[in-house]
Amino acid sequence: MRNLTTDEFLAQVHNNLGVIHSETKDYDAAAREYEAALDLDPRLPAALYNWGTTCCVRTHSDRPSADSPNRCGSTPPTSGRSTTGGWRT
């Protein structure tokens, strides 16, 4: 088993915070945490899955948030970092 880089570790922390927000139905905060996780580690499968699920819930909820932009679309968030592989170019 290899050691995680600092970014990989922090990405997991943000993903876990997103799960906590999702459990309390604070989907806007959850999406922000998942986006932060993906900015740090775009290959973290749990964060990508959780981000997509949260976007689905936010998009199909009866009361979408008016005070927060919905970054949920057809592509995951990007940070502009150069990475290898994945959806970023």
C-alpha positions in Angstrom: 0.0 0.0 0.0 1.4 3.4 -1.0 1.3 6.6 1.1 -1.1 9.3 0.0 0.0 12.6 -1.2 -1.2 15.7 0.8 -3.7 16.5 -1.9 -5.0 13.0 -2.0 -5.4 12.9 1.8 -7.2 16.3 1.8 -9.4 15.2 -1.0 -10.6 12.3 1.1 -11.2 14.7 4.0 -13.4 17.0 1.8 -15.2 13.9 0.5 -16.0 12.8 4.1 -17.2 16.3 5.0 -19.5 16.2 1.9 -20.9 12.9 3.2 -21.7 14.5 6.5 -23.5 17.4 4.8 -25.4 15.0 2.6 -26.6 13.1 5.7 -28.0 16.3 7.1 -29.5 17.1 3.7 -27.4 20.2 3.2 -26.8 19.4 -0.4 -25.3 22.7 -1.4 -22.5 22.4 1.2 -22.0 18.8 0.3 -21.6 19.7 -3.4 -19.0 22.3 -2.5 -17.0 19.7 -0.4 -17.1 17.2 -3.3 -16.0 19.8 -5.7 -13.1 20.7 -3.4 -12.2 17.0 -3.2 -12.2 16.7 -7.0 -10.1 19.8 -7.4 -7.5 18.2 -5.2 -7.8 14.7 -6.6 -9.8 14.4 -9.8 -9.4 10.6 -9.8 -11.1 10.0 -6.4 -14.0 7.7 -7.4 -16.0 8.2 -4.2 -16.0 12.0 -4.6 -17.0 11.8 -8.2 -19.9 9.4 -7.4 -21.0 11.5 -4.4 -20.8 14.7 -6.4 -23.0 13.2 -9.2 -25.5 11.8 -6.7 -25.7 15.1 -4.9 -26.2 17.0 -8.2 -29.0 14.6 -9.1 -30.7 15.2 -5.7 -30.3 19.0 -6.0 -31.6 19.0 -9.6 -34.7 16.9 -8.8 -35.5 18.4 -5.4 -38.8 20.2 -4.9 -37.0 23.2 -3.5 -33.7 23.9 -5.3 -31.4 26.5 -3.6 -31.8 30.0 -5.0 -28.8 31.4 -3.3 -26.2 29.0 -4.6 -25.2 28.4 -8.2 -25.8 24.9 -9.4 -22.5 23.7 -10.9 -24.1 20.4 -11.6 -24.0 19.7 -15.3 -22.8 17.2 -17.7 -19.1 17.4 -16.6 -17.5 17.3 -13.2 -15.9 20.5 -11.8 -12.4 21.4 -12.8 -9.7 23.4 -11.1 -7.5 24.1 -14.0 -4.7 22.0 -12.7 -2.9 19.9 -15.2 -3.5 16.2 -14.6 -3.0 13.0 -16.4 -6.0 11.0 -17.5 -9.6 11.6 -16.5 -11.8 14.2 -18.2 -9.5 17.2 -17.8 -7.4 18.4 -20.8 
